[in-house]
Amino acid sequence: METVLTVLLVRFALIAAVVVALALVVLAVVLVLHRRGKGDQARRVAHTAAELAQRRIGR
């Protein structure tokens, strides 16, 4: 039973680490775009991508 719990804990830790790493990458990209003055352009692209994803999920 202890081995199963250890495996589950390690699995949870790996998933949490990946989520945190992705969040940091997204934050870095947002900051770089904001500093370069391309925040509005990135917002438009993200909005278009979100609409496209929503349409595909809706089908």
N, C-alpha and C positions, 0 to 999 in steps of 0.2 A: 504494500500500500504506500509506503514511503517513497518508493521509486516512481510510482504514478504521480504522486503529488509534486515531486521534484521535476518531472518532465512537464507537467502542466505549468508549473511556475516558470520554468525556463522558456516555454512557449509563449506565455503571457509577456515575459520580459522582452523577448525578441519582437513581438508584435508592437509593444509599447515603444520600443526603441525606433522601429521603422516609422511609426506615426510621428514621433517627435522629430526625427530627421526630416521627414517630408514637410512638416510644419516650418522648420527652420529654413529649408530651401525655398519654400513659398514666401516666407517673410523676407529673405534676402533678395529675391527677384522683385518683390513689390518695392522694397527700399531703393534698389538700383533704378527701377523705372521711374520712381518718384523723383529721385535726384537728377535724372537726365531730362525730366520734364515730359516724359512720355506716358504719364499716368492716365490721361484721358484716352489716348490711343489704345492702351492696354485694356482699359475698362470697356471700350467698345468691342474689342476682339473677344474678351471674356463674356460679354453679354451675348454676342452672336453665337459663341460656342455653347453657352448654357441653353439658349433657345433651341439650337440644333439638337442637343442632347435630350432636351425635354420632349421635342417632337418625336425623336426616335424611341424614347421610352414609352410615350403615349400610344404608339402604334401597336 
